[in-house]
Amino acid sequence: MTTSQIVRFTAGREGTLAYYAALAEIFTRRGAPMAAAFEAVVARMHALAGETVRRPLGSASPVPA
C-alpha cells in the first residue's frame, strides 16, 4: 500500500468522537452482534477524551452519553 492509497481521517477530536458514536448508534439500531462491545469502546474513548456528552455528526449540539 502506498501513501496515496491511504485516506486520512481529518475531522479532528470532536469529529472523530462523533463519527464513532454515530457508528455505535447504527450498530445498536441494527442489532449487530458486536454492538454492545463497540458501544463500550466508544464510551471509553469519550471518557479518555474527557467528554461527558456525545455530539452528533455535523452538529454542535450535545446529546447525553
C-alpha positions as CSV (number, residue, x, y, z in Angstrom):
1,M,0.0,0.0,0.0
2,T,1.3,3.4,-0.9
3,T,0.8,6.7,1.0
4,S,-1.5,7.9,-1.8
5,Q,-3.8,4.9,-1.2
6,I,-4.3,5.8,2.5
7,V,-7.2,8.1,3.2
8,R,-6.7,10.4,6.2
9,F,-9.5,11.0,8.7
10,T,-9.1,14.7,9.4
11,A,-12.3,15.5,11.4
12,G,-10.3,16.4,14.5
13,R,-11.0,15.2,18.0
14,E,-14.7,16.1,18.2
15,G,-15.4,14.8,14.7
16,T,-13.7,11.6,15.4
17,L,-15.6,11.0,18.6
18,A,-18.9,11.9,16.8
19,Y,-18.1,9.5,14.0
20,Y,-17.5,6.6,16.3
21,A,-20.6,7.5,18.4
22,A,-22.7,7.5,15.2
23,L,-21.3,4.1,14.2
24,A,-22.2,2.7,17.7
25,E,-25.7,4.1,17.3
26,I,-26.2,2.5,13.9
27,F,-24.8,-0.9,15.1
28,T,-27.1,-0.8,18.1
29,R,-30.2,0.1,16.0
30,R,-29.5,-2.7,13.5
31,G,-28.9,-5.3,16.2
32,A,-25.3,-6.0,15.2
33,P,-23.8,-8.8,17.3
34,M,-20.8,-6.7,18.2
35,A,-22.9,-3.5,19.1
36,A,-22.5,-3.8,22.9
37,A,-18.8,-4.3,22.7
38,F,-18.4,-1.4,20.2
39,E,-20.5,0.8,22.4
40,A,-18.3,0.1,25.4
41,V,-15.2,1.0,23.4
42,V,-16.8,4.3,22.2
43,A,-17.9,5.1,25.8
44,R,-14.3,4.5,26.9
45,M,-13.0,6.8,24.1
46,H,-15.2,9.6,25.3
47,A,-14.2,9.0,28.9
48,L,-10.5,9.1,28.0
49,A,-11.1,12.3,26.0
50,G,-12.8,13.9,29.0
51,E,-16.2,14.2,27.2
52,T,-19.3,13.7,29.2
53,V,-21.7,14.3,26.3
54,R,-21.8,13.0,22.7
55,R,-22.2,15.4,19.8
56,P,-24.0,14.2,16.7
57,L,-22.1,14.3,13.4
58,G,-22.2,17.8,11.9
59,S,-23.7,19.4,15.0
60,A,-22.5,21.5,17.9
61,S,-25.5,20.3,20.0
62,P,-24.6,17.6,22.5
63,V,-26.7,14.6,23.3
64,P,-26.4,12.7,26.6
65,A,-23.9,9.9,26.6
